[in-house]
């Protein structure tokens, strides 16, 4: 008598109501709170800028946690695959726009990153009937570089540290553009393979 093979849970077989997706939703809720705190006293209050950094850091940490929990506990869902990158884009986008409004970073950087992020999100929805484009390693590096650089720039930094954070942001812009082109290629391949 042969033993039954263990069943493999597919994303559609796992309930979307789980702790990993809960952390993703929590991150989305933190975004408007972060924006409000960042703009208290027109962004000129050191204690409130530090508070905004703490909120941003907590949100960024949940980004790391939800993915690890989902993979380690078999809680990967299609909702999570779509909602997780959208939550990242909301957080990063809100921080970029906020920092540009405050004059901390130039608008061209915000524009390049936002165009890429919105474009990739639209690509995901364009191919969602054929499959889900999961985050690549390059995409994860992009998110890490953006999170560290933007998180540092939320703080009121002294000159040399500010310059270092800006160079890190420039590196993030390069990775952002390269991985954006990679997502375009993967989306086209997915569409072609679905039609074959």
Buried (B, 14 or more C-beta within 10 A) or exposed (E): EEEEEEEEEEBEEBEBEBEBBBBBBBBBEBBEBBBEBBBBEEBEBEEBBEBBBBBBBBBBEBBBBBBEBBEEEEBBBBBBBBBBBBBBBBBBBBBBBBBBBBEBBEEEBBEBBBEBBEBBBEBBEEBBEBBEBEBEEBBBBBBBBBBBBBBBBBBBBEEEEBEEBBEBBEBBBEBBBEBBEBBEEBBEEBBEEEEE
